[in-house]
Amino acid sequence: MSRAERASTLLGGFRVLGVAIRHEPWIFALSTLGSVLFGALTVADAWVLGWSTDHVVLPAFKSGATTTGGLVAILALFLGVAILRAVGIVARRLGAGIMQYRMQATYRREVTRQYLTLPMSWHQRHPTGELLSNANSDVEAAWAPIAPLPMAVGTLAMMVIAIVQMLFTDLTMAAVGLLVFPLVMVVNVVFQRMSSPIFTRIQALRAELSEIAHESFDGAMVVKTLGRETEETDRFAAKARVLRDEGIRAGRIRAAFDPFLESLPNLGVLAVLGVGVLRVRSGAADPGDVVTVAYLLTIVAFPIRSIGWLLGEFPRSVVGFTRVSRVLDTVSDTTYGDARLARAPRGVALEVDDLHYTYEEGQVLLDGVSFSVEPGRTVAVVGATASGKSTLTSLVTRLVDPQSGAIRVDGEDLRDLAPGQLAANVSLVPQSAFLFDDSVRGNVTLGDDLPDDEVWEALRTAQADGFVAALPHGLDSQLGERGTTLSGGQRQRLSLARALVHAPRLLVLDDATSAVDPEVEARILAAMRRRGGDSTLLVIAYRKATIALADEVLFLDHGRIADRGTHQELLERCPAYAHLVNAYETEVAPQ
């Protein structure tokens, strides 16, 4: 690490602490006052010890007896100082703990809120494990120095008071004892130089380990069905071993740093005692002065250690705060206007105009797609795998923005709508239905205060009312994480009910009934036709039963609309379309 990087780590650490102090000034002030009280009373111990030595202990040795008043005075002084010092300790530790955990909670919420505002294109570029690490271990590392901060600030005051008292007591012994300070600074610089790269690597490895764990848990069914448990365990273990080794390296450096830092003040005390004996013999100092300076130096050792603990957390803190700030400072490229859509019972008019979308790798997904859908009509989009169908649904619901072209609803460009307007009028039902670890009601309403009658009506339309009614607690039945207690078809039907219950003016179905058997699918489509006749419907479909729901069919081929018309018209005039939609029946036909 260069000198500039070391300075950057030191300044960065103080900058992180400045953020915390500005965020929680009153708690910091309380904990610092407690620490100052503790420091001042600790220094007072030295004065009590010196006074007791000169006025009670040494006279007792000379006379061979002591007085009750002297013993009571010593006891009262030490007891009073101890009680007040205990009050300072409680205030210091309680304030530091509250401040640290508040900052962690605040930044975890901020990171999570930022995740929710950033577009899907940003999420696609950042693995889930990295996002989990940013919100958890990076936040924790960023605010780790808060724990020793009030103590370090308060003990600085203690150190100043102690040094002043040492200088007034005996200048020569004070100068000898304070020679440890330059050595402490050198040790801290060396520690930061050696540890900062390791802590940077550790934080990155934690994110990588979280990503492996997330992939394994998320793909548990694939792992188990293909018998890949051993391979996944080995993959996780290999990364965990690398993280362990880096942690051990950091621990070894810290293990060498802490004892050396602890030993420096003790060496200073030995030097002061040696010089003090010589000065007492020469008559230049009293025995009480030697005791006072030696004890004050042991007091100064505590601030040195606390400052060392604070500086020792800086490398990890700066790395964690940098990673968190990288997320918080990200500016979303999703812009909004102030246009609003009328909340009407009829469907929206959808217009897609010369739409282009290309992945960062250069793969063209959509190339000049244009079509329009009249309010209340149903359009099916049919195409082979990778023809751009799901990308089209992401663009229509503005999960991502196109490189060029425009999408308009009721004549308003999606980019001109006010925040929340699109979500209030449009619902997307993806092929992969996601359910939360919540009740059936919570998964359908998503926290909105909706009457149970409306929830049951949506469930009936999605043909989900039967199995929901059979659950032990009906709408209050807990579904478990990702709805693992349900089949794929049941999860899809609940996902469809979630969209229907909000009566969207535009409903986008991305092969939303693929896991449902054809008989149930037919009933769903018929119910949707009866209930949603006024809603505009955009359907990504494969099955003929779903395609038959549409007033018009768009045949998407290599990112372009190759043909359009009714299902029957396309079957008759477009061989590629006929081959695609008939492929399923051809493959499963009896031999």
Sequence and secondary structure as in RCSB ss.txt:
>XXXX:A:sequence
MSRAERASTLLGGFRVLGVAIRHEPWIFALSTLGSVLFGALTVADAWVLGWSTDHVVLPAFKSGATTTGGLVAIL
ALFLGVAILRAVGIVARRLGAGIMQYRMQATYRREVTRQYLTLPMSWHQRHPTGELLSNANSDVEAAWAPIAPLP
MAVGTLAMMVIAIVQMLFTDLTMAAVGLLVFPLVMVVNVVFQRMSSPIFTRIQALRAELSEIAHESFDGAMVVKT
LGRETEETDRFAAKARVLRDEGIRAGRIRAAFDPFLESLPNLGVLAVLGVGVLRVRSGAADPGDVVTVAYLLTIV
AFPIRSIGWLLGEFPRSVVGFTRVSRVLDTVSDTTYGDARLARAPRGVALEVDDLHYTYEEGQVLLDGVSFSVEP
GRTVAVVGATASGKSTLTSLVTRLVDPQSGAIRVDGEDLRDLAPGQLAANVSLVPQSAFLFDDSVRGNVTLGDDL
PDDEVWEALRTAQADGFVAALPHGLDSQLGERGTTLSGGQRQRLSLARALVHAPRLLVLDDATSAVDPEVEARIL
AAMRRRGGDSTLLVIAYRKATIALADEVLFLDHGRIADRGTHQELLERCPAYAHLVNAYETEVAPQ
>XXXX:A:secstr
  HHHHHHHHHHHHHHHHHHHHHSHHHHHHHHHHHHHHHHHHHHHHHHHHHHIIIIIHHHHHHS   HHHHHHHH
HHHHHHHHHHHHHHHHHHHHHHHHHHHHHHHHHHHHHHHHHHS HHHHHHS HHHHHHIIIIIHHHHTGGGTTHH
HHHHHHHHHHHHHHHHHHH HHHHHHHTTHHHHHHHHHHHHHHHHHHHHHHHHHHHHHHHHHHHHHHHTHHHHHH
TT HHHHHHHHHHHHHHHHHHHHHHHHHHHHHHHHHHHHHHHHHHHHHHHHHHHHHTTSS HHHHHHHHHHHHHH
HHHHHHHHHHHHHHHHHHHHHHHHHHHHT         B     SS   EEEEEEEEE TTS EEEEEEEEEE T
T EEEEEE TTSSHHHHHHHHTTSS  SEEEEEETTEEGGGB TTHHHHHEEEE SS    SSBHHHHHHTT   
 HHHHHHHHHHTT HHHHHHSTTGGG B  GGGTTS HHHHHHHHHHHHHTT  SEEEEESTTTTS HHHHHHHH
HHHHHH TTSEEEEE  SHHHHTT SEEEEEETTEEEEEE HHHHHHH HHHHHHHHHHHHHHS  
